[in-house]
Amino acid sequence: MAANLIKEEKCRWRLPKKFLEGMRVDGVIFANARLMRDIEKDQALMQVANVAFLPGIVFTSLAMPDIHWGYGFPIGGVAATLLPSGVISPGGIGFDINCGVRMLTTNLEAGDLKGRKEDLMDALFANVPAGTGSTGRLRLGQRDLDLVLERGARWAVKQGYGWEEDLDAIESHGSLEAADPGKVSGKARERGAPQLGTLGSGNHFLELQEVEEIFNAEAAEAFGIRKGMVTVMIHTGSRGLGHQVATDYLAVMNRKMHEYGITVPDRQLCCAPMDSPDGSDYFAAMSAAANFAWANRQVITHLVREAFEKVFRRSAAKLGLRLLYDVAHNIAKIESHTLDGKKTKVLVHRKGATRAFGPGSDELPGEYRDVGQPVIVPGDMGRYSFLLVGTRRSLTESLGSACHGAGRLLSRSAAKKTISGKDLRAALEARGISIRCDSLGSLAEEAPESYKDAEDVVDAVQCAGISRKVAKMRPLGVMKG
């Protein structure tokens, strides 16, 4: 496949649609040469080509520099389909619907944690349930669950789990209007009801961080961050509910795709037209699962604030525990983009990719509108994470999208075979990174060696012009499921 790639710019590669008969658009990959060498080692580039077969796809089949092999779409894949007849594909969203990340600021400096960091990590670990199958303190009846699925973070704030101002700092204000709880199966509801306010396992985490470096003073000021500040990052999604929604509708679309006259090169790309009953039902269920995820992160934010209050004996407001932003990275959204010189309504699938709108967007909070959207990029628990800002160029080059993380190099099973969770914990703690985890095996799966270098990834999106670096954060304490 490498022979078919055309290097257009330093960090932009094109896979022409003539590569495979049936591709409707080209593929475009944002990566530098070093990252491309890793990308070429698995099947992710073939998945970029396969996505280009989707009925109604427009623009290009896009891949971010953290791309790696996934279910149907590559993780790090972005694609838009024309509305109303273009398709929606669950593989373009993923099983963890609206897995996303949010970042909180504080008034604390790293030095303020001296003598208190371990107590704070203990309080966070006690307050926020984590691990496979973990359940939260909330017990939702069916009516309350319906409201969570309809209203997302707005429900959580109304119930006292957060502040009204939080909603302005969440993508789509933490709620998608297309949500219909009636399209979510009983099994999905049963799995999700006890899990609101829980972190889960896998790559999900809660991390204390210190802002180590500022790259863009103007954006940093607008976002309210400064060098030395303690920040908190929360990464989780829709838990078992979202996984079941994906499972349910993949079965439906695999069974009925032929009725729509659709053929795809990989059955994991099963899909249905958005204007079909199956397509619209899935979009409504996916939107409900996305709302559950936003409510989940909102409740966890409340629990984080409680933990800080307990340790520092001051209110969360006085501690400055403000929500900087919350972004989704496994979602499909209806958006308008300029294609061939015309404003066009499309369905943008982002799987392992983050929205990265530039300055001037009405979608952004007023205080961010002049600089652009915060783009939060977790790295790995041993090195660093990044805060970026979206650019105007992202709207013309990448459908307003950027990377979502470092991207895996080793599978979870491979990591567990080569890395000892006990040794990893000791090594991280020797570097001053406090660890709280539900399982040493899960910790080993997420070892820093399992991931690409996040700095390489964010440098590539900056090189491509689709986001700019604002700040680098280093880990002080990590909580894993």
Order of alpha helices (4+ residues) and beta strands (2+ residues): beta-beta-beta-alpha-alpha-beta-beta-beta-beta-alpha-alpha-alpha-alpha-beta-alpha-beta-alpha-beta-alpha-beta-beta-beta-beta-beta-beta-alpha-beta-alpha-alpha-beta-alpha-alpha-beta
